[in-house]
Amino acid sequence: MLKYFHVFNIQDLEGINIEIPEVKLNQHERIEKCEDIIKNMPNAPEYVFEDANRPYYSPANDKLNMPDFGQFETAEDYYSTFFHELTHSTGHQ
C-alpha cells in the first residue's frame, strides 16, 4: 500500500521546541599495530570518511568508508569494523 507523508525541516517550524542531542564522540587511543596494518596493506582501497553513519566497502569505486573513530564505543570496535570492511576489498582487481 502506498502512503505519503509531509516532511518539514525542524528549522522551518515555529513554536515547537525539540532538542536534538549532539553526537557524543568517545576519546580512544589509536592502536599502533592496527594502524600499521591499515597503512601497509598491499593494494589497499582508497580510504574515505564521507558517510559518518555507516562503514562500507564500495567495489564499484574501490573505496572503503569509515565513520569517525570517536563514534565507536571502543578502539577495538573501530578496528574490528575497519578490518571487516577491508576483507571485502580483497577480491577487487
C-alpha positions as CSV (number, residue, x, y, z in Angstrom):
1,M,0.0,0.0,0.0
2,L,1.4,3.4,-1.0
3,K,1.5,6.1,1.7
4,Y,2.9,9.6,1.6
5,F,3.9,12.0,4.4
6,H,4.5,15.7,4.6
7,V,8.0,16.3,6.0
8,F,9.3,19.6,7.3
9,N,12.8,20.8,8.3
10,I,12.8,21.4,12.0
11,Q,14.4,24.8,11.4
12,D,11.2,25.9,9.4
13,L,8.8,25.2,12.3
14,E,7.8,27.8,14.9
15,G,6.5,27.2,18.4
16,I,8.0,23.7,18.8
17,N,11.0,23.1,20.9
18,I,12.8,19.9,20.1
19,E,16.2,19.2,21.4
20,I,18.5,17.3,19.1
21,P,21.2,15.5,21.0
22,E,24.7,16.1,19.9
23,V,26.7,13.2,18.8
24,K,29.0,12.1,21.7
25,L,32.5,11.2,20.5
26,N,34.5,8.9,22.7
27,Q,38.1,9.5,23.4
28,H,40.2,6.5,22.4
29,E,43.8,5.9,21.8
30,R,44.7,4.6,18.4
31,I,46.3,1.1,18.4
32,E,49.7,1.4,16.6
33,K,49.8,-2.2,15.3
34,C,46.3,-1.8,13.8
35,E,47.3,1.5,12.2
36,D,50.4,-0.2,10.7
37,I,48.2,-3.0,9.2
38,I,45.9,-0.5,7.6
39,K,48.7,1.7,6.3
40,N,50.8,-1.1,4.9
41,M,48.0,-3.2,3.3
42,P,49.1,-4.1,-0.2
43,N,46.7,-2.9,-3.0
44,A,44.6,-1.1,-0.4
45,P,41.4,0.6,-1.5
46,E,41.0,4.4,-1.2
47,Y,40.0,5.2,2.4
48,V,37.3,7.9,2.7
49,F,35.3,9.3,5.6
50,E,32.3,10.6,3.6
51,D,29.3,9.0,5.3
52,A,29.5,9.4,9.1
53,N,26.9,6.9,9.9
54,R,27.9,3.7,8.2
55,P,31.0,1.8,7.3
56,Y,31.1,0.1,3.9
57,Y,33.3,-1.0,1.0
58,S,32.2,0.1,-2.5
59,P,33.5,-2.4,-5.1
60,A,32.5,-0.2,-8.0
61,N,34.8,2.6,-6.7
62,D,37.2,0.5,-4.7
63,K,36.6,2.8,-1.7
64,L,36.3,2.0,1.9
65,N,34.2,4.4,4.0
66,M,34.5,4.5,7.8
67,P,32.7,6.6,10.4
68,D,34.7,8.8,12.8
69,F,37.0,7.0,15.2
70,G,35.3,8.5,18.2
71,Q,31.8,7.3,17.2
72,F,32.8,3.7,18.3
73,E,32.4,2.5,21.8
74,T,36.0,1.3,21.9
75,A,39.0,1.5,19.7
76,E,38.7,-2.3,19.3
77,D,35.2,-1.9,17.9
78,Y,36.6,0.6,15.3
79,Y,39.4,-1.6,14.2
80,S,37.2,-4.7,14.1
81,T,34.8,-2.9,11.8
82,F,37.7,-1.4,9.7
83,F,39.2,-4.9,9.2
84,H,35.9,-6.4,8.4
85,E,35.4,-3.9,5.6
86,L,39.0,-4.5,4.4
87,T,38.2,-8.1,3.9
88,H,35.5,-7.2,1.3
89,S,38.2,-5.3,-0.7
90,T,40.5,-8.3,-1.1
91,G,38.6,-9.6,-4.1
92,H,38.9,-6.4,-6.1
93,Q,41.3,-6.4,-9.1
